[in-house]
Amino acid sequence: MASEQPALVTAVEKSEPLKRQSSRASSKIEKVPSNDPEVFVQNTPNDEDEEPKGLWSRIYRRYRPFILAFVALVILGWWISATVLKATRHRWIVQTLFAWAFILIIAFRFIPNTVVTRPVEAVWVPLVEKPWYAIPYRGRLAVGWLCLLGIVFGTAFGFPLENGSTYGDRAINVLGLFVFQVLFYLTSAHRSHVPWPTIIVGLFLQQVIALFVLKTGAGFSIFSWIATLAADFLEQANAGSGFFFDPETTAKHWFFVNTLGSIIFFIAFVQMMYYLGVMQWVIKHFAWLFFKIMNVSGAEAVVAAASPWIGQGESACLVRPYVDLMTESEIHLTMTSGFSTIAGSVLGAYIGLGVPAENLVTSSVMSIPASMAISKMRFPELDEPVTRGHVTVDRGESKEKRPANALHAFSQGAVFGLIVAGQILTNVLTVIALVATINGLLTWIGKGFGIAELTLQLIIGYIFYPLTFLIGVPRKEILPVARLLATKLVANEFVAYLDLQSLMASENPLSHRAYTIASYGLCGFANLGSLGIQIGVLGALAPSKSKVIARIAISAMICGFLSTLQAAGIVGMLL
């Protein structure tokens, strides 16, 4: 299939400076022993090649097989006990996946990957891969389109109606999905180079994730468990808040007390996980999956896979040495994935506002393949990315800046979390005040024309009226939801979710269908404030690409905004 993709710039056609840059970037990575040959990680001072200096490190290295075997046996014993006991038998799906995932991770520290990959390859290549690629390229595309159409129409019309929805509402969702793709194609920078296999796979995966979560008991249980685990984990920050405030204050769930405390705690914990290598492992393997099935470059796969968990700026830092070497298409996808998802650090804020946690998690995961498909349709790849063919995870830290231990990493993360919380606090405060100022001016002007309540949300809400209709919101509730989407774009998703919860507490709350679609559609960083953040972060990481970044930033923000709306529309097919 690679030979049939649009013509790419060959190595001979690359300029000498780019070659030297690519060589310098490539010299910073090394291949992981006994792992997939296409997966690379940054060589840091904490690698196992360096002799550990601490007593506990030396003990662990010497007795590691016995320690890990003991841990695996403890997990296995817990799983057997939890499955047998009546009190925990109802959650057997989640605890089985949880236990055996850790057992397999430990086992494959010692078992070569070829034990699994070679038997799979022996079956996959002759029975699937060779027959599939024997079909002409256009024939494979036709099969892909048929599968995509089958899952779309099957999703919309193959399940019973719920909560007062009609098949007409679901038909509008299908129409909206079709209109979105046509608009992306018509506005594509290079329509003749659109990678249709990537588009088909991205849209197909988005549908599969929605079906898995909303229409299977196992999928809903897994994502509900993840959401519940995240909510319970973030609530532990209340113990820290309780040290400074009395129980009555913490019980009120004030934004300043509870939400910002959860953000600081979560960021500190993530920094500690980075020091221990957990986050790199998770992101690397998650990115490898999308690299394999969607044919994107390694840098794109890492950034897109990391955006829902660590945020739009931090995800780009994972591929810091390669940002300055990225193509225009890679930069656009990097920005789009950041705009179309949320960060784990603010997950607690949304949960604290009363938004269902499973909606937030599902929306972000659905937006990973969707943002790839949308971005590649809007800005197809014309060049040869430096990281095509391998997945690279690199935090770009020097030896001097690395924490001394896990506690030091946690402490540094807490300080960084305080900075992030301060930025959120000041941005929410000032943006709300600025929007109120603009609305006051517009209201004063509107009264001169006999318009009682002319506001920014009202103006953009009417502009978003067709988009809100196409994602399946009931006709009587289109304008309130359109105003929420306008608030998200002009202010941010914090303010929009606050307005959503106020609306649900009013005398005329939204219906279940409108509320669910709105909660999905607001779940993303696509707003004017984030536009400045993305330009600033990527401009600092890639000074030579600053003009390109500024030129395509608005396009990426719109694509990210529509990506979350597309996810909301697909969810509407199942309501």
N, C-alpha and C positions, 0 to 999 in steps of 0.2 A: 504493500500500500504506500510505503514511503516514496517509492519511485514514481508514483502517480500523483503525488501532491504537487501543488504549484511550484514552479521552479524557484529554487533557493539560491542565494549567493554562495558560490563555492569558496573553498579555502584559498584557491588561487586568486579569486577576485577580491579578497579582503586586503585592506591596506596594511602596510608594514606596522604602523603604530598599533592598530587593533591586534595584530598578531602578537606584538610584544606585550600588550596589556593582557591578552588572553593567556600568554605563557606565564606571566607573573601571577595571574589569578589561579591558574591551574597548579602552579608550584606550591600553593598553600594547602592543597588537599592531598590526601593519600587514601588508597583503597582499603576498605575494611577487610581484614583477613576472614576467610571462610564464610563471608556473607555474599549477597547478591553482587555480581561484578559491576553493576551499574550504580551502586549506592556508595556515596563518598561522605566522609565527615571531616570536619576541621581537626587538624592535629593540634591539640592544645597541651599546655604543660601538665594537665591532669590526666593524660592518657596513661594506659597501663604500662607503656614502654618505660616510663620514668619510675625509678625505684622509689617506692613510698617511704616517707621519712618517719611517720608516726608509728607508735607501738601497735595500736589497734589495726592500722593499715597492713603492717607486716603480718600480724596474726591472721587477718582476713585472707590475705593472699595465700598464705601457707595452708590454711584449713578451709579454703573457700568451698571445695566440693562437699565437704561434710556439713558446713554451715547451711549451704543452699539446699542440700538434701533434707536436712532437718526442717527447714522452713517449708519445703514442698510437702513433707509428711504432715506437718501441722495444718497446712491449708487443706490437704486431703481429708484429714480427720475432722476438721471443721465442716467440710462439705458433707461428709457422710452423716455427721451428727445433725446438721441443720436440715438435711433432706429427710431424715427419719423422724425427727421431732414434729409433733402435730402443730406446735405453735409457729413453726417457720416453714412448714411444708408448702404453704400456698405461694411462696416466692421462689419456687425451685428453679424457674427459668433464669432469674437474675443471679441467684447465688451459684448456679452451675456455670454460667458464663464467667462470672467473676472469679470463681475458684480455679477452673481449668485454664483460664487465660493466664493466670499467674504461674500455674504449674508448668504449662507449656513454655512460657518465657524462661523459666528456670531451666527446664530440660534442654532447651535449644542453646543454652550457654555452653553445653558440652556435646550436644549431638549436631553433626554437620547438617547444614540445610539440604545437602544433596540427598539425604535419606528420604526426604519428602519430595523434593523437586524432580529428581530423576524418574521415579515411577509416574508422577503426574505428567512429566514431559513425554514419557514413552506412550502414554495414552492420548494426551492432548494433541501432539504434533500430527500423528498419522490420521487420527479420527476427526479432528476439528480444524486445526490450523491449515494443513495442506488442502483439504477439500474446500475450505472457505476461500482461501486466496487463489484457488483455481478458477473461481467465478470472476468474470470481468468486473472492473471497478464500478461501472454503472449498475451492474447487476447487484453488487453488494450494497450500493446506496439505495437501490429500490427495495431490497429486503429490509434495510434499516428504517426507511421511511414507513414501510408497511407495519413494522413492529411498533414504531412510535405512534402512528395513527391508531393502531389497535389498542395500545395501553391508554391513550388519551380518551378515546370514545368508550373503552371498557370502564375506565375510572369514572367518567361522567354519567354513564347510563347503565352501568352494570350492577349498581348497589341501590338498595332501597333508600327512599327519601327520609330525611331526619329534620326534626325541629321546624316543621312548617315550610321547608324548602320545596321548590318545584323543579321539574325537569327543565322548565324554561330558564330558571336561574342557572342551572348547570350548563345549559346550552350557551348562555351568555359568557360563562367562564371559558368554554371551548373557543368561542368567537374571539374573546380577549386574547387568549394565548396565540391564536393565529394572527391577529392584528399586530401584536407585539413583534412577532418574528418578521412579518412583512415590513414593518417600520425599521427594524434593525437592518434588514437586508437592503432596503432602499437608501438608507443613510450610511451604508458601509463605505469605508474609505477606498476599498479595493474589492468590488463585488466578484470579480473573476477569480480571486484568490481565496474565497471563503472556504475553510476546511470543513466540509460538510460532515465527515465522520465525527469530528469533535463536537459539532453542533448537535447531531443526532444523539450521541452518547450522553451529552450533558443534559438535554431535555428528558431523555429516557430515565436517567438516574434521578432527576428531580421528581418525576412521577413515581418511581419505585420507592423512594424514601417516604413520600407522602402516603402511599398505600401501606407500606410496612408499619408506619407509626399509627395511622388512623384506622386501619381496617384489619389489623392482625393483633391478637391478644399478646403475642410475644413482643412485637414491635412496640406496642403501647406500654407494656410492662417495662421494657428495657429503657425507653426514653423517659417514662415516668419515674423510674428508679434513678436515672441520671439526674433528672430535674430535682427530685426529692433529696437526693444526696447532696446536690449543689446547694439547695436551700438550707438544709440542715447544717452543712459545713459552714456556710456563710453566717448562719445564726450564732456560731460560736464566738464571733466577734463581739456579740452583745455582752459576753463575760468581761471583755476588756472595757467596753463602754460603761458597764456597771461599776467599774472601779472609780470613775470620775463623776457619774451621775447616779441619782437615787433610782430605785426600782420603778417608781411612778413615771419618771421621765423616760427611761428606756422602754417602758411598756407602751408609750404613746407612738413609737416608731417614727420619730421625727427624722427628716432627711439628714440633718446635720449630725445627729447623734448616731443613728443606726446605719444608714446607708453609707455615709462616708467612712465610718469605722469598718464596715465590711469590705469596702474597696481597699483600704490600707492593708488590712489583714490578708486579703486574697493576693494582692501583688507581692507582699512579702513572702507568702508561701510559694508562689510561682517562682520567685527568684531562688528560693532554696531548692526547689525541684530542678531548676536549671543547673545549679551547682552539683547536684547528685546525678545529673545526666538523664533524669526521667523525661523531662520535656523534649529534649533532643531526640530521644528514642521514639517517643510517641509521634512527634511531628515528622520525623524521617520516614517512618513506616506508613503513616497516613498519606504523606506526599508521594511516596513510591506507588501507592495504589492509583492515584489520579494521574501520575506520570505515565503509567502503563496503559490505562484504559482510555485516556483522552489525548495522548500524544502531544503533551505540552512540554516545555523545557523544564529542567530540574528546578531552576529558580522560581518559575511560575508555580510549579506544584507545591513547593515549600511555602511560599507566601500565601497562596490560596488556602492551603490546609491549616496554616497557623492563624489566619485572621480571626476566625470565630473564637479563638481561645485567648490570644494575647494582644489583639488590637491591631489597628491599621498601621501605626508607626513602628511598633515593635516587630511585627511580622517582616517588614522590609529589612530590619536590622539583622535578621537571620541569614541573609544572603548579602551582607554588606560589601564584601570585596567584588561582587559581580554587578551591583546596581549601576555603576558607571559604565559597564559594558553591555547593559541591557538594550535590546532593540526597542523601537517605538511600540510594537505590539506587546512586548513583555511589560513595559512600563504601564501601558494602559490596563492590562490585566491586573497588575499589582495594585493599582489604584482602585479599579472596579471591585476587586475582592474585598478591599478594606471598606469601601462605601456600602457594600451589600450585606455586611455582617455586623455583629456587635462583638465586644470583647468580654472575656470572662470576668474581667475586673469590674464591669458595671452590671453584670448579671444580677448581683444581689440588690442593686438599686431598683431594677425593674420588678424583681420578685417582691421587694418591699412595698412597691406601689400596688401590688395585688394582681399583676399580670401572671397568668398561668405559666409556670416554669417550663412545662413540656412544650408550650407554644414557642417560647423563646429559643430553646435548644433545637427544636425541629426546624424552625425557620432559618437559623444560621447554618445548619448542616445542609439543608436544601439549597441554600444560596451558594455553596461552594461550586458544585458543577454548573449551576445556572450562570454564575458570574463568569466562569470560563467560557461557556458557550456564547453568551451575549457579547463579551469582550472580543472574542475571536471573530464574531460576525461583524462587529463594528470596525475593528482594526485587525485584519488578518495579518499573519506573519509573512514578511517578504524577504527577510534576511535569515542567516543561520545563527541561532543563539549560541553563546559560548557554552552554556550548560545543557545543551541538548544531548541526551544520552546518559546523563547521570543526575542523581539527586544529591544536593549539597546542603548541609545544615551548618552554618557558621555564625557564631555570635560576634566574631571580630575582636575578642578581648585579648589584650596583651597579658603576659605573666604578672606584671606589676599590678594590674587592675583586678586580677582574679581574687575572690574572697579567700581568706585563710582557711575557713571551714564552713560547715553548713549554717552554724549559728551566725557567723559573720555575714553570710549571704542573706540570711533572713533579716538581719539588722539593716543591711544596705537596701534590701527590698522595701522595708518599712519606711525608710527615708524617701525612697522613690515614690512609694504609695502616697505619702503625705503630699508630695509635689503634685501627683496626679489628682488627688482629692481636692487640693487647693485650686487646681485649674478647673476642675468640674464645678466647684462651688462658685468661683468667680465668674465663670462663663455662664452658668445657669442664672445667677443673680443679674449680671449685666445684660444678658440677652433678653431676659424677661422684661427688664426695665426699658431696654431699647425698643422692643416690639410694642410695649405699652405706650411709649412716647410717639412712635410712628402712627399707631392706631388712634391716639388722641388727636394728632394732626389731621389724619384722614377723616375722622369723625367731624372735626370742626369744618373741614372743607366740604364734606358730604352734606352737612346741614344746609349749606348754601344752595345745594341742588335739591333739597327736600329729602335726602337720604338720611335716615335716623342713625344707623349703625354701619358706617362704611369703615371696614378694617382691612388690614393686609390679608388676614386669613380668609375673609369673605371674597376678596378679589381673586386670590390664587385658588381658593376653593372652587369658584365657578370655572376657572381654567382647568382644574383637575376633575371637573364633573364627568367628562367622558371617560377618563381613566378609571374613576371610581365605579362607574357603570359597568365597564368591561371586566372588572374583577369580581362581579357578581353581588355587589351590595344591593339589598332590596331598595326599590325605587324611592320609598318614603324616607329612607335614611341615607341617601347618597350625599346630600349636602353636608350634614354633620360630619360624616366620615371624610369627605373631601377637605373640610376645614382642618381636620386633624392631620391629614397628609400635608396640607399647606404649612401647618405649624411645625411639623417635623422638618420640612425643607428649609423654612425661613429661620426658625429658632434651632431646635434640636429634638431628638427623640425623648429626652427627659421631660421637656415641657409638654410634648404631645401626649405622652403616657399620663402625665398629671391631668391634662384636660380630659383624656379618655376616662380616667377613674372618676373625675368630677361629674362627667356626663352620665356614667353608670349609677352614680349616687343621686342623680336628679329625679324629678318627677316623671321624666320621659326617657328612660334608659334605652340603649340600643338592644335590638333583638340578639339572640344567641348567634345567628349567622353573621350579622353585621359586626358584632363585637369580636368574634373569632377572626374574621377577615381583617379587621382593623388592627388587632394585636399582632398579626403576622406582618401586615403591611408597614407598620411603624418600626419593625425590628431591624434597624440598620443605621449606619453612621452617615447616610447621604444627606448632608446639610451644609449650609454655607460656612459654618464654623469649621467643620471637618475638612472642607475644601482648602482652607488656609493651612490646617495642620498637615495635610498630605503634601501640599506644595513645599512647605517648610522642611519636613522630614526628608523627603526624597531629594529636594534641592541640596540639602546638606550632605546627603550620602552620594549624590551624583552631580557635582557642580557643572560638569561638561554637558549635562542633559537638562539644565535648568529651563532653557527655552522650550524644549520638547515637553517637559513636564507641565509648564504653565499653559502651553497650547492645547494639550489634550485633557487637562484636569476637569474642565466642565463636562466634556463628553463622558469621562469616567464616572463623574458624580451622577449624571443622568442615567447612565447604564446601571450603576449600583442601585439607584432609587427604583428603577423599573424592575430590577432583579427581585427586590423584596416584594413588589406588587405582583410580579409573576408567581412567586411562591404563594402569596395570599390567594391569588386566583385559582391555582391548582388545588389548594386546600378547600376552596369553595366548591370544587367539583365533588367533594366527598361529604359535604354537609347536607 
